[in-house]
Amino acid sequence: MKIEIYGAEWCGYCKKAVSLCESKSMQYEYFNVEDTANLRVLEERMGSKVKTIPQIFKDGQFLPGGFTGLQQELAKN
């Protein structure tokens, strides 16, 4: 399972998502949306402007619910 997290350094839930992945020894990739190129990629993937972060993808598929959605998904496994 590969997790992609789009977030920002100032975002508490983004940090929680990273910590959760690390605590479960999950492979993840973090993209800082304060970098305009990363924000553009995220908005292209979402098909619209993004209003909240973190935005998380599991194995390339959007995972709704941000940090909470990630928590729920990892609890299933």
Helices and strands as residue ranges (DSSP letters): E 2-7, H 12-23, E 27-32, H 36-46, E 55-58, E 61-63, H 66-76
